[in-house]
């Protein structure tokens, strides 16, 4: 089996969502959130357990944790640009926030909840920053309120999308702790735990690289990991094919994946066409209809048309 990538959600949770690597999760949280939300310790609310893998849906391989002050965190890595992602992110945040009432005596006991969404696709097309933080503010004055709500998006491809990027180019991007973790998630293939540049030479990154290097999967985990890895590759190849064909026709299609000669194309239509192309490739590789339905979320009627 080739080198494992932490961009696949299963591997991500096996690195950051287990008790023995809780220090790595703390380092990732503290590199993402503001100084006032830093944590010294966390309690995992849904630690990854291989024994429960058979009943663990791949779509909920997120990490939930509570800090020593009571603040709650939901961290997940999202492989593909699913429809209604923004609504799902809000739903996850709301669930994390309201679950506290099971043990709280009053609304005043509710603590701040922070969602950290690491995305393997472009979600925010109007901003080149790979890390964006969202709060509720008053429309005209920008006055912040309802401060218990905070959502972070970390768009990996905005940080590194060039497969030919070298270590020297990668190092030029490193300005803070989150840059280091994003470099680990996107270009760990350039990093050697035994020979890290001074800028990256810290114990947390060394441990993360070691965990990634020595990670073992059960048969079920390996099958799920390879399914999601296949999805990543097919999606990347599909996007590359679309961009290449568009370029040949003299049409510019950018990462905003919605502008065609200045006309906005509906995102839902684009996502459906992408899923259909992925389904075609999966079927051509011999995948069963049931598996294609599970991986793409398409209906039986669409698959029947493809067949």
C-alpha positions in Angstrom: 0.0 0.0 0.0 1.3 3.4 -1.0 2.0 6.2 1.5 -1.1 7.2 3.3 -2.5 10.8 2.9 -4.0 12.6 5.9 -6.4 14.4 3.5 -8.6 11.3 3.6 -11.0 11.6 6.5 -10.4 8.1 7.9 -6.6 8.8 8.2 -7.2 12.3 9.5 -9.3 11.0 12.4 -6.8 8.2 13.2 -4.1 10.9 13.5 -6.0 13.6 15.5 -9.0 11.7 17.0 -7.4 9.2 19.4 -6.3 9.6 23.0 -2.6 8.9 22.4 -2.4 11.7 19.9 -4.5 14.2 21.8 -1.6 16.6 21.9 -1.7 16.8 18.1 -5.3 17.8 18.2 -4.6 20.5 20.8 -1.8 21.9 18.6 -4.1 22.0 15.6 -6.9 23.7 17.5 -4.5 26.3 19.0 -3.0 27.0 15.6 -6.5 27.7 14.2 -8.4 29.7 16.9 -7.8 33.1 18.5 -5.6 33.5 21.7 -8.7 33.8 23.9 -9.9 30.3 22.7 -6.6 28.4 23.2 -6.9 25.2 25.1 -4.5 23.4 27.5 -6.3 20.1 27.5 -9.3 18.6 25.7 -11.6 15.7 26.2 -12.5 13.7 23.1 -16.3 13.4 22.9 -16.2 10.8 20.1 -12.8 9.2 20.0 -12.0 7.0 17.0 -12.4 3.4 17.9 -11.6 0.6 15.4 -14.0 -1.7 17.2 -16.8 0.6 16.3 -15.7 1.1 12.7 -18.3 -1.3 11.3 -21.1 1.0 12.5 -19.3 4.3 12.0 -20.6 6.1 9.0 -17.9 7.6 6.8 -19.8 10.9 6.6 -19.5 11.5 10.3 -15.8 11.0 10.7 -15.4 14.3 12.5 -13.7 15.0 15.8 -15.6 16.4 18.7 -13.8 17.8 21.8 -14.4 20.0 24.8 -11.7 22.2 26.3 -10.9 22.6 30.0 -13.0 25.8 30.1 -16.0 24.1 28.5 -15.7 25.5 25.0 -16.6 22.9 22.4 -14.9 22.1 19.1 -15.9 20.1 16.0 -13.1 19.4 13.6 -13.5 17.6 10.3 -11.9 17.2 6.9 -14.2 17.3 4.0 -13.1 15.3 1.0 -15.6 16.4 -1.7 -17.8 19.4 -2.4 -21.1 17.9 -1.4 -24.3 19.8 -2.1 -25.5 22.0 0.7 -22.2 21.8 2.5 -22.8 25.2 4.1 -26.1 24.1 5.6 -24.4 20.9 6.9 -21.7 22.9 8.5 -24.2 25.0 10.4 -26.2 21.9 11.4 -23.0 20.4 12.8 -22.3 23.6 14.8 -25.9 23.7 16.1 -25.8 20.1 17.2 -22.5 20.6 19.0 -24.0 23.7 20.7 -27.3 22.2 21.7 -26.0 18.9 22.9 -24.6 20.7 26.0 -28.2 21.2 27.3 -28.3 17.5 28.1 -26.2 18.2 31.1 -26.6 22.0 31.5 -29.1 23.4 33.9 -29.9 26.6 32.0 -29.2 28.4 28.7 -26.7 30.5 30.6 -24.6 27.3 31.0 -24.0 27.0 27.3 -20.4 27.4 26.2 -19.0 28.7 22.9 -18.9 26.2 20.1 -16.3 26.4 17.3 -16.5 24.5 14.0 -13.2 23.9 12.1 -13.8 22.6 8.6 -10.8 21.6 6.6 -11.9 21.4 2.9 -10.3 19.7 0.0 -12.1 22.0 -2.4 -12.8 25.7 -3.0 -15.8 26.9 -1.0 -15.3 30.6 -0.8 -14.6 32.0 -4.3 -14.5 35.7 -3.4 -11.5 35.4 -1.1 -8.0 34.1 -1.8 -7.2 33.5 1.8 -7.2 29.8 2.6 -8.3 30.3 6.3 -11.5 32.3 6.9 -13.3 32.8 10.2 -17.0 33.6 10.4 -19.0 35.2 13.2 -22.5 36.8 13.4 -22.3 40.6 13.0 -24.7 43.4 12.5 -25.3 44.1 8.8 -24.5 47.8 8.7 -22.1 48.5 11.5 -20.3 45.1 11.6 -20.9 45.0 15.4 -20.3 41.4 16.6 -23.0 39.7 18.6 -24.0 36.1 19.4 -20.4 35.4 20.0 -20.9 31.7 20.9 -21.0 31.0 17.2 -17.7 30.6 15.3 -16.9 28.7 12.1 -13.5 28.3 10.5 -12.9 27.1 6.9 -9.4 25.9 5.8 -9.3 25.4 2.1 -6.3 23.2 1.4 -6.1 23.8 -2.4 -5.7 27.5 -1.8 -2.6 26.8 0.2 -1.0 24.3 -2.1 -2.4 23.0 -5.5 0.8 22.6 -7.5 1.9 18.9 -7.5 5.3 20.0 -8.7 5.9 22.3 -5.8 9.2 21.8 -4.0 10.2 22.2 -0.4 11.8 25.6 -0.9 8.6 27.0 -2.4 6.5 25.4 0.4 8.7 27.1 3.1 8.1 30.5 1.7 4.4 30.1 2.6 5.0 29.3 6.3 4.2 32.2 8.5 2.4 30.6 11.5 1.4 27.4 13.2 -1.7 26.8 11.0 0.5 27.1 7.9 2.7 24.3 9.3 -0.3 22.0 9.8 -1.7 22.9 6.4 1.7 22.0 4.9 1.5 18.7 6.7 -2.0 18.0 5.3 -1.2 19.0 1.7 2.5 18.2 1.2 3.6 15.8 3.8 5.4 14.0 0.9 8.0 16.7 1.0 8.6 16.4 4.8 11.1 14.1 6.4 10.6 13.8 10.2 14.4 13.1 10.6 15.5 16.0 8.6 13.1 18.9 8.9 14.0 22.5 8.0 14.5 24.8 11.1 11.2 26.5 10.3 9.3 23.3 10.7 11.4 21.6 13.3 8.9 21.1 16.2 7.9 18.0 18.1 4.2 18.1 17.2 5.0 17.9 13.4 7.6 15.2 14.0 5.1 13.1 15.9 2.4 13.6 13.2 4.8 12.5 10.5 5.8 9.5 12.5 2.1 8.5 13.2 1.4 8.9 9.4 4.4 6.8 8.5 3.6 4.0 10.9 -0.2 3.9 10.5 -1.8 0.5 10.1 -5.3 -0.3 8.9 -7.6 -3.2 9.5 -9.1 -4.8 6.3 -12.3 -2.8 6.7 -10.4 0.4 7.3 -8.2 -0.2 4.3 -11.1 -0.8 2.0 -12.8 2.4 3.2 -9.6 4.4 2.9 -9.0 3.2 -0.6 -12.5 4.0 -1.6 -12.1 7.6 -0.5 -8.7 7.8 -2.0 -10.1 6.7 -5.3 -12.8 9.4 -5.0 -10.1 12.0 -4.5 -8.2 10.9 -7.6 -11.3 10.6 -9.8 -12.5 14.1 -8.7 -9.0 15.6 -9.4 -8.8 13.9 -12.8 -12.4 15.0 -13.6 -11.6 18.6 -12.8 -8.4 18.4 -14.8 -10.2 17.0 -17.8 -12.9 19.7 -17.7 -10.2 22.4 -17.5 -8.2 20.9 -20.3 -11.2 20.6 -22.6 -12.3 24.2 -21.8 -8.9 25.5 -22.5 -8.8 23.8 -25.9 -12.1 25.6 -26.8 -10.7 28.9 -25.7 -12.9 29.1 -22.6 -11.4 30.0 -19.2 -12.7 27.9 -16.3 -11.1 28.9 -13.0 -11.3 27.5 -9.5 -14.5 29.5 -9.0 -16.0 26.7 -11.1 -19.0 28.8 -11.8 -18.1 31.5 -14.3 -18.3 30.8 -18.0 -17.6 33.8 -20.2 -18.8 36.0 -17.3 -22.1 34.1 -16.9 -22.7 32.4 -13.5 -23.6 28.7 -14.0 -25.7 27.2 -11.2 -23.5 25.3 -8.7 -26.0 22.5 -8.4 -25.9 21.7 -12.1 -22.1 21.7 -12.0 -22.0 19.4 -9.0 -24.4 17.0 -10.5 -22.4 16.8 -13.8 -19.3 16.2 -11.7 -20.9 13.4 -9.8 -22.2 11.8 -13.0 -18.7 11.8 -14.5 -17.3 10.2 -11.3 -20.1 7.6 -11.4 -19.3 6.8 -15.0 -15.6 6.2 -14.2 -16.5 4.1 -11.1 -18.9 1.9 -13.2 -16.3 1.6 -15.9 -13.8 0.3 -13.3 -16.2 -2.4 -12.3 -17.7 -0.9 -9.1 -21.1 -2.2 -8.1 -24.2 0.0 -8.5 -24.7 -0.1 -4.7 -21.2 1.1 -4.1 -21.5 3.9 -6.7 -24.8 5.0 -5.1 -23.1 5.1 -1.7 -20.0 7.0 -2.9 -21.8 9.6 -5.1 -25.2 10.1 -3.4 -26.9 9.9 -6.8 -30.3 8.3 -7.2 -31.0 4.9 -8.9 -32.6 6.8 -11.8 -29.3 8.6 -12.6 -27.3 5.4 -12.4 -29.8 3.6 -14.6 -29.4 6.3 -17.3 -25.6 5.9 -17.1 -25.9 2.1 -17.4 
